[in-house]
Amino acid sequence: MKLLIRRDIKGTSEKPTYALYARAQLTDAESALIQTNRLGSALLLRFEGSTEGSGSTGALLRVMRNLTVKNLAEGTAFSGDHIGQLRDIEMHVIQAAKNLKRDLITAQTLGSETLIDIDAALREEHERR
């Protein structure tokens, strides 16, 4: 999977609007996993609570309430009043795409078994510290 991100600025120089377009470029195998596991309507980003807020957070809640797998696969656009909103939106979309990829990797392993050596995993974890 690849994630296409396109940034743009629209409107007048006095009141610009910042736009972000995002689309997941899926392989045939990834598309098949989405279809087989009925993941198209799965929410990738959902924010609960008030949409009122100051700065980029409030606008982010408004524009990104429901990003589904289908939206991301087909391509979707977001907009904001300032460049900080655009950056925040992009960060969340990238994380959502990473989570989708993790879900697809998990879906590939359905029906199989994995044996995890916990002693080795703890040693590896300890060595990274």
N, CA, C and O atoms as CSV, one atom per row, in Angstrom:
chain,resi,resn,atom,element,x,y,z
A,1,MET,N,N,0.842,-1.173,0.000
A,1,MET,CA,C,0.000,0.000,0.000
A,1,MET,C,C,0.887,1.235,0.000
A,1,MET,O,O,1.921,1.295,0.664
A,2,LYS,N,N,0.446,2.197,-0.757
A,2,LYS,CA,C,1.081,3.509,-0.783
A,2,LYS,C,C,-0.007,4.526,-0.460
A,2,LYS,O,O,-1.190,4.268,-0.682
A,3,LEU,N,N,0.389,5.668,0.058
A,3,LEU,CA,C,-0.553,6.731,0.378
A,3,LEU,C,C,-0.176,7.961,-0.424
A,3,LEU,O,O,0.907,8.521,-0.253
A,4,LEU,N,N,-1.076,8.373,-1.298
A,4,LEU,CA,C,-0.883,9.579,-2.086
A,4,LEU,C,C,-1.433,10.761,-1.296
A,4,LEU,O,O,-2.591,10.751,-0.879
A,5,ILE,N,N,-0.603,11.775,-1.093
A,5,ILE,CA,C,-0.996,12.993,-0.398
A,5,ILE,C,C,-0.759,14.157,-1.359
A,5,ILE,O,O,0.321,14.294,-1.933
A,6,ARG,N,N,-1.781,14.988,-1.521
A,6,ARG,CA,C,-1.635,16.180,-2.348
A,6,ARG,C,C,-2.106,17.378,-1.517
A,6,ARG,O,O,-3.221,17.386,-0.996
A,7,ARG,N,N,-1.241,18.383,-1.402
A,7,ARG,CA,C,-1.556,19.595,-0.661
A,7,ARG,C,C,-1.796,20.726,-1.649
A,7,ARG,O,O,-1.173,20.779,-2.710
A,8,ASP,N,N,-2.709,21.635,-1.292
A,8,ASP,CA,C,-3.008,22.744,-2.182
A,8,ASP,C,C,-3.476,23.933,-1.361
A,8,ASP,O,O,-3.836,23.798,-0.192
A,9,ILE,N,N,-3.466,25.082,-1.984
A,9,ILE,CA,C,-4.008,26.300,-1.378
A,9,ILE,C,C,-5.000,26.892,-2.360
A,9,ILE,O,O,-4.735,26.992,-3.558
A,10,LYS,N,N,-6.139,27.278,-1.829
A,10,LYS,CA,C,-7.208,27.834,-2.664
A,10,LYS,C,C,-7.706,29.120,-2.035
A,10,LYS,O,O,-7.302,29.479,-0.929
A,11,GLY,N,N,-8.569,29.799,-2.733
A,11,GLY,CA,C,-9.142,31.025,-2.206
A,11,GLY,C,C,-8.284,32.224,-2.532
A,11,GLY,O,O,-7.393,32.162,-3.379
A,12,THR,N,N,-8.563,33.300,-1.858
A,12,THR,CA,C,-7.844,34.550,-2.099
A,12,THR,C,C,-6.634,34.636,-1.188
A,12,THR,O,O,-6.514,33.894,-0.213
A,13,SER,N,N,-5.740,35.558,-1.523
A,13,SER,CA,C,-4.555,35.737,-0.679
A,13,SER,C,C,-4.933,36.291,0.694
A,13,SER,O,O,-4.206,36.103,1.669
A,14,GLU,N,N,-6.079,36.976,0.760
A,14,GLU,CA,C,-6.538,37.505,2.051
A,14,GLU,C,C,-7.184,36.431,2.917
A,14,GLU,O,O,-7.091,36.486,4.143
A,15,LYS,N,N,-7.836,35.459,2.294
A,15,LYS,CA,C,-8.498,34.383,3.031
A,15,LYS,C,C,-8.232,33.048,2.327
A,15,LYS,O,O,-9.104,32.518,1.640
A,16,PRO,N,N,-7.029,32.516,2.504
A,16,PRO,CA,C,-6.718,31.246,1.838
A,16,PRO,C,C,-7.380,30.065,2.546
A,16,PRO,O,O,-7.643,30.104,3.748
A,17,THR,N,N,-7.639,29.028,1.776
A,17,THR,CA,C,-8.115,27.755,2.311
A,17,THR,C,C,-7.075,26.713,1.941
A,17,THR,O,O,-6.648,26.628,0.789
A,18,TYR,N,N,-6.678,25.938,2.905
A,18,TYR,CA,C,-5.675,24.902,2.680
A,18,TYR,C,C,-6.382,23.577,2.474
A,18,TYR,O,O,-7.285,23.220,3.231
A,19,ALA,N,N,-5.971,22.853,1.452
A,19,ALA,CA,C,-6.644,21.609,1.081
A,19,ALA,C,C,-5.662,20.446,1.090
A,19,ALA,O,O,-4.485,20.590,0.761
A,20,LEU,N,N,-6.182,19.303,1.473
A,20,LEU,CA,C,-5.398,18.076,1.473
A,20,LEU,C,C,-6.234,16.982,0.819
A,20,LEU,O,O,-7.398,16.787,1.169
A,21,TYR,N,N,-5.644,16.280,-0.118
A,21,TYR,CA,C,-6.284,15.135,-0.760
A,21,TYR,C,C,-5.457,13.916,-0.388
A,21,TYR,O,O,-4.228,13.956,-0.444
A,22,ALA,N,N,-6.117,12.844,-0.013
A,22,ALA,CA,C,-5.421,11.609,0.352
A,22,ALA,C,C,-6.114,10.420,-0.293
A,22,ALA,O,O,-7.341,10.332,-0.312
A,23,ARG,N,N,-5.304,9.505,-0.824
A,23,ARG,CA,C,-5.848,8.281,-1.418
A,23,ARG,C,C,-4.864,7.147,-1.200
A,23,ARG,O,O,-3.671,7.271,-1.475
A,24,ALA,N,N,-5.391,6.042,-0.700
A,24,ALA,CA,C,-4.574,4.844,-0.531
A,24,ALA,C,C,-4.493,4.126,-1.871
A,24,ALA,O,O,-5.516,3.858,-2.502
A,25,GLN,N,N,-3.291,3.821,-2.298
A,25,GLN,CA,C,-3.084,3.043,-3.509
A,25,GLN,C,C,-2.855,1.600,-3.069
A,25,GLN,O,O,-1.787,1.246,-2.569
A,26,LEU,N,N,-3.872,0.787,-3.265
A,26,LEU,CA,C,-3.871,-0.585,-2.764
A,26,LEU,C,C,-3.435,-1.562,-3.846
A,26,LEU,O,O,-3.692,-1.357,-5.033
A,27,THR,N,N,-2.778,-2.616,-3.418
A,27,THR,CA,C,-2.480,-3.712,-4.333
A,27,THR,C,C,-3.763,-4.515,-4.539
A,27,THR,O,O,-4.730,-4.351,-3.794
A,28,ASP,N,N,-3.768,-5.374,-5.543
A,28,ASP,CA,C,-4.927,-6.235,-5.771
A,28,ASP,C,C,-5.189,-7.128,-4.560
A,28,ASP,O,O,-6.341,-7.353,-4.186
A,29,ALA,N,N,-4.117,-7.636,-3.949
A,29,ALA,CA,C,-4.261,-8.500,-2.776
A,29,ALA,C,C,-4.870,-7.733,-1.600
A,29,ALA,O,O,-5.712,-8.271,-0.882
A,30,GLU,N,N,-4.450,-6.484,-1.400
A,30,GLU,CA,C,-4.998,-5.671,-0.313
A,30,GLU,C,C,-6.477,-5.359,-0.563
A,30,GLU,O,O,-7.294,-5.417,0.356
A,31,SER,N,N,-6.806,-5.032,-1.795
A,31,SER,CA,C,-8.212,-4.784,-2.142
A,31,SER,C,C,-9.064,-6.018,-1.895
A,31,SER,O,O,-10.192,-5.914,-1.412
A,32,ALA,N,N,-8.527,-7.183,-2.226
A,32,ALA,CA,C,-9.258,-8.435,-2.005
A,32,ALA,C,C,-9.465,-8.688,-0.514
A,32,ALA,O,O,-10.539,-9.133,-0.110
A,33,LEU,N,N,-8.453,-8.410,0.309
A,33,LEU,CA,C,-8.602,-8.576,1.759
A,33,LEU,C,C,-9.662,-7.644,2.319
A,33,LEU,O,O,-10.428,-8.034,3.200
A,34,ILE,N,N,-9.713,-6.423,1.821
A,34,ILE,CA,C,-10.727,-5.466,2.268
A,34,ILE,C,C,-12.113,-5.977,1.916
A,34,ILE,O,O,-13.039,-5.905,2.725
A,35,GLN,N,N,-12.245,-6.493,0.700
A,35,GLN,CA,C,-13.550,-6.996,0.257
A,35,GLN,C,C,-13.930,-8.266,1.021
A,35,GLN,O,O,-15.057,-8.379,1.503
A,36,THR,N,N,-13.016,-9.210,1.134
A,36,THR,CA,C,-13.284,-10.478,1.818
A,36,THR,C,C,-13.675,-10.266,3.270
A,36,THR,O,O,-14.572,-10.935,3.783
A,37,ASN,N,N,-12.998,-9.335,3.931
A,37,ASN,CA,C,-13.246,-9.091,5.353
A,37,ASN,C,C,-14.242,-7.964,5.608
A,37,ASN,O,O,-14.442,-7.539,6.746
A,38,ARG,N,N,-14.855,-7.495,4.539
A,38,ARG,CA,C,-15.878,-6.437,4.621
A,38,ARG,C,C,-15.400,-5.238,5.453
A,38,ARG,O,O,-16.069,-4.800,6.389
A,39,LEU,N,N,-14.236,-4.730,5.084
A,39,LEU,CA,C,-13.630,-3.632,5.828
A,39,LEU,C,C,-13.952,-2.256,5.243
A,39,LEU,O,O,-13.559,-1.244,5.824
A,40,GLY,N,N,-14.651,-2.193,4.119
A,40,GLY,CA,C,-14.894,-0.923,3.448
A,40,GLY,C,C,-15.531,0.137,4.322
A,40,GLY,O,O,-15.173,1.312,4.232
A,41,SER,N,N,-16.463,-0.255,5.160
A,41,SER,CA,C,-17.148,0.721,6.007
A,41,SER,C,C,-16.471,0.905,7.371
A,41,SER,O,O,-16.960,1.666,8.205
A,42,ALA,N,N,-15.360,0.218,7.597
A,42,ALA,CA,C,-14.655,0.349,8.876
A,42,ALA,C,C,-14.100,1.766,9.035
A,42,ALA,O,O,-13.505,2.320,8.111
A,43,LEU,N,N,-14.304,2.334,10.209
A,43,LEU,CA,C,-13.804,3.672,10.488
A,43,LEU,C,C,-12.310,3.644,10.765
A,43,LEU,O,O,-11.829,2.862,11.585
A,44,LEU,N,N,-11.596,4.499,10.077
A,44,LEU,CA,C,-10.169,4.661,10.330
A,44,LEU,C,C,-9.920,5.805,11.305
A,44,LEU,O,O,-9.020,5.738,12.142
A,45,LEU,N,N,-10.725,6.852,11.186
A,45,LEU,CA,C,-10.616,8.003,12.083
A,45,LEU,C,C,-11.996,8.402,12.535
A,45,LEU,O,O,-12.903,8.593,11.725
A,46,ARG,N,N,-12.142,8.523,13.814
A,46,ARG,CA,C,-13.421,8.970,14.381
A,46,ARG,C,C,-13.119,9.749,15.649
A,46,ARG,O,O,-12.417,9.274,16.542
A,47,PHE,N,N,-13.650,10.922,15.707
A,47,PHE,CA,C,-13.450,11.760,16.876
A,47,PHE,C,C,-14.781,11.940,17.566
A,47,PHE,O,O,-15.785,12.249,16.924
A,48,GLU,N,N,-14.792,11.750,18.861
A,48,GLU,CA,C,-16.024,11.902,19.617
A,48,GLU,C,C,-15.940,13.168,20.444
A,48,GLU,O,O,-14.859,13.704,20.688
A,49,GLY,N,N,-17.082,13.627,20.863
A,49,GLY,CA,C,-17.122,14.813,21.698
A,49,GLY,C,C,-17.435,16.038,20.871
A,49,GLY,O,O,-17.871,15.944,19.723
A,50,SER,N,N,-17.213,17.155,21.458
A,50,SER,CA,C,-17.565,18.434,20.835
A,50,SER,C,C,-16.701,18.725,19.627
A,50,SER,O,O,-15.515,18.397,19.590
A,51,THR,N,N,-17.320,19.347,18.641
A,51,THR,CA,C,-16.556,19.800,17.485
A,51,THR,C,C,-16.136,21.248,17.661
A,51,THR,O,O,-15.479,21.817,16.789
A,52,GLU,N,N,-16.505,21.840,18.770
A,52,GLU,CA,C,-16.092,23.214,19.032
A,52,GLU,C,C,-14.704,23.184,19.627
A,52,GLU,O,O,-14.373,22.306,20.424
A,53,GLY,N,N,-13.923,24.117,19.245
A,53,GLY,CA,C,-12.582,24.179,19.789
A,53,GLY,C,C,-11.815,25.315,19.159
A,53,GLY,O,O,-12.262,25.926,18.188
A,54,SER,N,N,-10.679,25.585,19.711
A,54,SER,CA,C,-9.867,26.656,19.160
A,54,SER,C,C,-8.700,26.056,18.406
A,54,SER,O,O,-8.293,24.922,18.655
A,55,GLY,N,N,-8.178,26.823,17.496
A,55,GLY,CA,C,-7.015,26.384,16.755
A,55,GLY,C,C,-7.310,25.212,15.851
A,55,GLY,O,O,-8.450,24.988,15.443
A,56,SER,N,N,-6.268,24.472,15.544
A,56,SER,CA,C,-6.407,23.391,14.571
A,56,SER,C,C,-7.234,22.231,15.098
A,56,SER,O,O,-7.846,21.518,14.303
A,57,THR,N,N,-7.277,22.015,16.399
A,57,THR,CA,C,-7.991,20.858,16.925
A,57,THR,C,C,-9.480,20.914,16.634
A,57,THR,O,O,-10.054,19.915,16.201
A,58,GLY,N,N,-10.115,22.040,16.854
A,58,GLY,CA,C,-11.548,22.157,16.594
A,58,GLY,C,C,-11.891,21.876,15.153
A,58,GLY,O,O,-12.844,21.147,14.875
A,59,ALA,N,N,-11.139,22.436,14.233
A,59,ALA,CA,C,-11.405,22.212,12.810
A,59,ALA,C,C,-11.121,20.764,12.443
A,59,ALA,O,O,-11.837,20.174,11.633
A,60,LEU,N,N,-10.093,20.196,13.027
A,60,LEU,CA,C,-9.759,18.806,12.742
A,60,LEU,C,C,-10.912,17.896,13.113
A,60,LEU,O,O,-11.218,16.958,12.377
A,61,LEU,N,N,-11.558,18.156,14.241
A,61,LEU,CA,C,-12.700,17.345,14.643
A,61,LEU,C,C,-13.841,17.459,13.645
A,61,LEU,O,O,-14.550,16.483,13.400
A,62,ARG,N,N,-14.022,18.629,13.072
A,62,ARG,CA,C,-15.112,18.823,12.115
A,62,ARG,C,C,-14.839,18.095,10.801
A,62,ARG,O,O,-15.736,17.442,10.269
A,63,VAL,N,N,-13.630,18.192,10.270
A,63,VAL,CA,C,-13.388,17.663,8.933
A,63,VAL,C,C,-13.077,16.170,8.921
A,63,VAL,O,O,-13.206,15.531,7.877
A,64,MET,N,N,-12.678,15.611,10.031
A,64,MET,CA,C,-12.227,14.232,10.016
A,64,MET,C,C,-13.102,13.304,10.850
A,64,MET,O,O,-12.627,12.271,11.321
A,65,ARG,N,N,-14.341,13.645,11.035
A,65,ARG,CA,C,-15.210,12.852,11.899
A,65,ARG,C,C,-15.293,11.398,11.441
A,65,ARG,O,O,-15.181,10.503,12.278
A,66,ASN,N,N,-15.481,11.128,10.171
A,66,ASN,CA,C,-15.662,9.762,9.700
A,66,ASN,C,C,-14.823,9.481,8.460
A,66,ASN,O,O,-15.272,9.731,7.342
A,67,LEU,N,N,-13.643,8.979,8.640
A,67,LEU,CA,C,-12.817,8.532,7.526
A,67,LEU,C,C,-12.868,7.015,7.510
A,67,LEU,O,O,-12.385,6.361,8.434
A,68,THR,N,N,-13.453,6.457,6.459
A,68,THR,CA,C,-13.574,5.001,6.351
A,68,THR,C,C,-12.511,4.458,5.409
A,68,THR,O,O,-11.840,5.209,4.701
A,69,VAL,N,N,-12.374,3.144,5.416
A,69,VAL,CA,C,-11.456,2.472,4.500
A,69,VAL,C,C,-11.845,2.807,3.060
A,69,VAL,O,O,-10.986,3.109,2.233
A,70,LYS,N,N,-13.138,2.751,2.769
A,70,LYS,CA,C,-13.615,3.049,1.413
A,70,LYS,C,C,-13.259,4.483,1.016
A,70,LYS,O,O,-12.783,4.713,-0.096
A,71,ASN,N,N,-13.484,5.452,1.915
A,71,ASN,CA,C,-13.116,6.849,1.624
A,71,ASN,C,C,-11.651,6.968,1.260
A,71,ASN,O,O,-11.293,7.625,0.283
A,72,LEU,N,N,-10.806,6.329,2.052
A,72,LEU,CA,C,-9.374,6.432,1.826
A,72,LEU,C,C,-8.963,5.730,0.536
A,72,LEU,O,O,-8.093,6.220,-0.183
A,73,ALA,N,N,-9.573,4.599,0.240
A,73,ALA,CA,C,-9.241,3.861,-0.980
A,73,ALA,C,C,-9.689,4.620,-2.231
A,73,ALA,O,O,-9.010,4.582,-3.257
A,74,GLU,N,N,-10.813,5.297,-2.150
A,74,GLU,CA,C,-11.334,6.039,-3.305
A,74,GLU,C,C,-10.723,7.429,-3.420
A,74,GLU,O,O,-10.728,8.027,-4.496
A,75,GLY,N,N,-10.206,7.932,-2.328
A,75,GLY,CA,C,-9.643,9.278,-2.289
A,75,GLY,C,C,-10.618,10.216,-1.623
A,75,GLY,O,O,-11.821,10.163,-1.881
A,76,THR,N,N,-10.107,11.068,-0.772
A,76,THR,CA,C,-10.945,11.992,-0.028
A,76,THR,C,C,-10.202,13.300,0.200
A,76,THR,O,O,-8.974,13.325,0.269
A,77,ALA,N,N,-10.951,14.373,0.314
A,77,ALA,CA,C,-10.362,15.700,0.478
A,77,ALA,C,C,-10.754,16.298,1.820
A,77,ALA,O,O,-11.841,16.046,2.341
A,78,PHE,N,N,-9.849,17.090,2.365
A,78,PHE,CA,C,-10.052,17.801,3.612
A,78,PHE,C,C,-9.639,19.245,3.384
A,78,PHE,O,O,-8.850,19.535,2.485
A,79,SER,N,N,-10.165,20.143,4.188
A,79,SER,CA,C,-9.739,21.530,4.079
A,79,SER,C,C,-9.667,22.153,5.462
A,79,SER,O,O,-10.293,21.684,6.413
A,80,GLY,N,N,-8.891,23.216,5.547
A,80,GLY,CA,C,-8.740,23.917,6.807
A,80,GLY,C,C,-8.441,25.380,6.568
A,80,GLY,O,O,-8.109,25.794,5.457
A,81,ASP,N,N,-8.565,26.156,7.632
A,81,ASP,CA,C,-8.376,27.600,7.531
A,81,ASP,C,C,-6.918,28.032,7.634
A,81,ASP,O,O,-6.566,29.139,7.226
A,82,HIS,N,N,-6.075,27.167,8.173
A,82,HIS,CA,C,-4.657,27.531,8.240
A,82,HIS,C,C,-3.788,26.295,8.068
A,82,HIS,O,O,-4.254,25.160,8.168
A,83,ILE,N,N,-2.537,26.544,7.811
A,83,ILE,CA,C,-1.620,25.473,7.435
A,83,ILE,C,C,-1.403,24.475,8.569
A,83,ILE,O,O,-1.098,23.310,8.316
A,84,GLY,N,N,-1.555,24.915,9.800
A,84,GLY,CA,C,-1.422,23.998,10.940
A,84,GLY,C,C,-2.495,22.925,10.914
A,84,GLY,O,O,-2.239,21.774,11.269
A,85,GLN,N,N,-3.695,23.299,10.494
A,85,GLN,CA,C,-4.767,22.313,10.360
A,85,GLN,C,C,-4.391,21.271,9.312
A,85,GLN,O,O,-4.594,20.073,9.514
A,86,LEU,N,N,-3.850,21.731,8.208
A,86,LEU,CA,C,-3.443,20.830,7.139
A,86,LEU,C,C,-2.413,19.818,7.645
A,86,LEU,O,O,-2.496,18.625,7.352
A,87,ARG,N,N,-1.449,20.317,8.405
A,87,ARG,CA,C,-0.408,19.436,8.964
A,87,ARG,C,C,-1.010,18.409,9.918
A,87,ARG,O,O,-0.649,17.233,9.876
A,88,ASP,N,N,-1.938,18.856,10.787
A,88,ASP,CA,C,-2.582,17.943,11.729
A,88,ASP,C,C,-3.398,16.879,11.003
A,88,ASP,O,O,-3.336,15.697,11.342
A,89,ILE,N,N,-4.155,17.305,10.010
A,89,ILE,CA,C,-4.966,16.369,9.238
A,89,ILE,C,C,-4.077,15.333,8.568
A,89,ILE,O,O,-4.356,14.136,8.623
A,90,GLU,N,N,-3.016,15.793,7.941
A,90,GLU,CA,C,-2.103,14.879,7.254
A,90,GLU,C,C,-1.517,13.852,8.220
A,90,GLU,O,O,-1.439,12.667,7.895
A,91,MET,N,N,-1.111,14.295,9.386
A,91,MET,CA,C,-0.539,13.389,10.389
A,91,MET,C,C,-1.536,12.289,10.759
A,91,MET,O,O,-1.167,11.120,10.870
A,92,HIS,N,N,-2.800,12.673,10.947
A,92,HIS,CA,C,-3.817,11.691,11.323
A,92,HIS,C,C,-4.143,10.738,10.170
A,92,HIS,O,O,-4.386,9.552,10.396
A,93,VAL,N,N,-4.149,11.242,8.958
A,93,VAL,CA,C,-4.424,10.386,7.802
A,93,VAL,C,C,-3.296,9.365,7.614
A,93,VAL,O,O,-3.558,8.200,7.316
A,94,ILE,N,N,-2.069,9.793,7.783
A,94,ILE,CA,C,-0.935,8.873,7.667
A,94,ILE,C,C,-1.030,7.779,8.735
A,94,ILE,O,O,-0.814,6.604,8.438
A,95,GLN,N,N,-1.350,8.155,9.964
A,95,GLN,CA,C,-1.498,7.158,11.028
A,95,GLN,C,C,-2.639,6.202,10.721
A,95,GLN,O,O,-2.527,5.002,10.972
A,96,ALA,N,N,-3.737,6.721,10.180
A,96,ALA,CA,C,-4.873,5.870,9.816
A,96,ALA,C,C,-4.472,4.869,8.741
A,96,ALA,O,O,-4.883,3.709,8.791
A,97,ALA,N,N,-3.676,5.305,7.768
A,97,ALA,CA,C,-3.216,4.403,6.711
A,97,ALA,C,C,-2.300,3.315,7.284
A,97,ALA,O,O,-2.373,2.158,6.870
A,98,LYS,N,N,-1.452,3.684,8.222
A,98,LYS,CA,C,-0.593,2.687,8.879
A,98,LYS,C,C,-1.443,1.655,9.620
A,98,LYS,O,O,-1.167,0.457,9.563
A,99,ASN,N,N,-2.472,2.124,10.310
A,99,ASN,CA,C,-3.355,1.202,11.034
A,99,ASN,C,C,-4.099,0.278,10.074
A,99,ASN,O,O,-4.275,-0.907,10.360
A,100,LEU,N,N,-4.534,0.818,8.939
A,100,LEU,CA,C,-5.179,-0.024,7.929
A,100,LEU,C,C,-4.218,-1.099,7.452
A,100,LEU,O,O,-4.608,-2.261,7.332
A,101,LYS,N,N,-2.981,-0.740,7.181
A,101,LYS,CA,C,-1.997,-1.723,6.730
A,101,LYS,C,C,-1.792,-2.801,7.795
A,101,LYS,O,O,-1.680,-3.982,7.464
A,102,ARG,N,N,-1.741,-2.410,9.058
A,102,ARG,CA,C,-1.606,-3.399,10.143
A,102,ARG,C,C,-2.807,-4.347,10.155
A,102,ARG,O,O,-2.649,-5.551,10.356
A,103,ASP,N,N,-4.002,-3.801,9.942
A,103,ASP,CA,C,-5.205,-4.641,9.885
A,103,ASP,C,C,-5.134,-5.625,8.723
A,103,ASP,O,O,-5.526,-6.784,8.865
A,104,LEU,N,N,-4.640,-5.174,7.586
A,104,LEU,CA,C,-4.535,-6.056,6.418
A,104,LEU,C,C,-3.504,-7.154,6.637
A,104,LEU,O,O,-3.695,-8.287,6.197
A,105,ILE,N,N,-2.418,-6.820,7.314
A,105,ILE,CA,C,-1.410,-7.841,7.650
A,105,ILE,C,C,-2.026,-8.880,8.580
A,105,ILE,O,O,-1.796,-10.078,8.412
A,106,THR,N,N,-2.805,-8.430,9.559
A,106,THR,CA,C,-3.490,-9.349,10.463
A,106,THR,C,C,-4.489,-10.206,9.696
A,106,THR,O,O,-4.586,-11.409,9.938
A,107,ALA,N,N,-5.228,-9.603,8.781
A,107,ALA,CA,C,-6.219,-10.346,7.990
A,107,ALA,C,C,-5.563,-11.453,7.170
A,107,ALA,O,O,-6.161,-12.507,6.955
A,108,GLN,N,N,-4.338,-11.217,6.715
A,108,GLN,CA,C,-3.621,-12.242,5.949
A,108,GLN,C,C,-3.343,-13.481,6.786
A,108,GLN,O,O,-3.210,-14.578,6.244
A,109,THR,N,N,-3.254,-13.319,8.097
A,109,THR,CA,C,-2.867,-14.433,8.962
A,109,THR,C,C,-4.066,-15.185,9.544
A,109,THR,O,O,-3.893,-16.155,10.281
A,110,LEU,N,N,-5.280,-14.737,9.214
A,110,LEU,CA,C,-6.456,-15.431,9.731
A,110,LEU,C,C,-6.452,-16.885,9.280
A,110,LEU,O,O,-6.202,-17.188,8.113
A,111,GLY,N,N,-6.730,-17.772,10.217
A,111,GLY,CA,C,-6.728,-19.198,9.910
A,111,GLY,C,C,-5.369,-19.854,10.075
A,111,GLY,O,O,-5.203,-21.032,9.759
A,112,SER,N,N,-4.395,-19.097,10.570
A,112,SER,CA,C,-3.060,-19.664,10.772
A,112,SER,C,C,-2.678,-19.580,12.243
A,112,SER,O,O,-3.391,-18.985,13.051
A,113,GLU,N,N,-1.547,-20.184,12.574
A,113,GLU,CA,C,-1.034,-20.147,13.939
A,113,GLU,C,C,0.333,-19.503,13.955
A,113,GLU,O,O,1.087,-19.596,12.986
A,114,THR,N,N,0.651,-18.844,15.068
A,114,THR,CA,C,1.968,-18.258,15.259
A,114,THR,C,C,2.464,-18.664,16.634
A,114,THR,O,O,1.736,-18.547,17.620
A,115,LEU,N,N,3.689,-19.135,16.705
A,115,LEU,CA,C,4.310,-19.481,17.971
A,115,LEU,C,C,5.301,-18.381,18.320
A,115,LEU,O,O,6.249,-18.136,17.574
A,116,ILE,N,N,5.086,-17.722,19.445
A,116,ILE,CA,C,5.929,-16.602,19.853
A,116,ILE,C,C,6.775,-17.042,21.039
A,116,ILE,O,O,6.245,-17.490,22.056
A,117,ASP,N,N,8.093,-16.913,20.906
A,117,ASP,CA,C,9.026,-17.212,21.981
A,117,ASP,C,C,9.082,-15.985,22.890
A,117,ASP,O,O,9.772,-15.011,22.587
A,118,ILE,N,N,8.363,-16.038,23.990
A,118,ILE,CA,C,8.258,-14.897,24.893
A,118,ILE,C,C,9.610,-14.563,25.520
A,118,ILE,O,O,9.922,-13.388,25.712
A,119,ASP,N,N,10.418,-15.575,25.844
A,119,ASP,CA,C,11.747,-15.308,26.401
A,119,ASP,C,C,12.581,-14.479,25.426
A,119,ASP,O,O,13.221,-13.508,25.829
A,120,ALA,N,N,12.575,-14.852,24.160
A,120,ALA,CA,C,13.333,-14.116,23.146
A,120,ALA,C,C,12.757,-12.714,22.950
A,120,ALA,O,O,13.510,-11.757,22.770
A,121,ALA,N,N,11.452,-12.587,22.984
A,121,ALA,CA,C,10.815,-11.278,22.809
A,121,ALA,C,C,11.197,-10.337,23.947
A,121,ALA,O,O,11.453,-9.154,23.721
A,122,LEU,N,N,11.236,-10.866,25.176
A,122,LEU,CA,C,11.632,-10.041,26.317
A,122,LEU,C,C,13.108,-9.657,26.249
A,122,LEU,O,O,13.472,-8.533,26.595
A,123,ARG,N,N,13.967,-10.593,25.800
A,123,ARG,CA,C,15.384,-10.270,25.639
A,123,ARG,C,C,15.562,-9.153,24.614
A,123,ARG,O,O,16.318,-8.208,24.839
A,124,GLU,N,N,14.866,-9.268,23.499
A,124,GLU,CA,C,14.938,-8.250,22.443
A,124,GLU,C,C,14.441,-6.898,22.957
A,124,GLU,O,O,15.034,-5.860,22.664
A,125,GLU,N,N,13.373,-6.918,23.708
A,125,GLU,CA,C,12.819,-5.693,24.286
A,125,GLU,C,C,13.826,-5.066,25.239
A,125,GLU,O,O,14.021,-3.850,25.234
A,126,HIS,N,N,14.462,-5.895,26.052
A,126,HIS,CA,C,15.448,-5.414,27.020
A,126,HIS,C,C,16.685,-4.823,26.300
A,126,HIS,O,O,17.238,-3.821,26.752
A,127,GLU,N,N,17.106,-5.429,25.210
A,127,GLU,CA,C,18.273,-4.956,24.467
A,127,GLU,C,C,18.021,-3.616,23.807
A,127,GLU,O,O,18.956,-2.839,23.611
A,128,ARG,N,N,16.776,-3.331,23.461
A,128,ARG,CA,C,16.454,-2.040,22.822
A,128,ARG,C,C,16.508,-0.900,23.821
A,128,ARG,O,O,16.600,0.258,23.414
A,129,ARG,N,N,16.454,-1.182,25.092
A,129,ARG,CA,C,16.491,-0.122,26.117
A,129,ARG,C,C,17.866,0.304,26.335
A,129,ARG,O,O,18.117,1.186,27.156
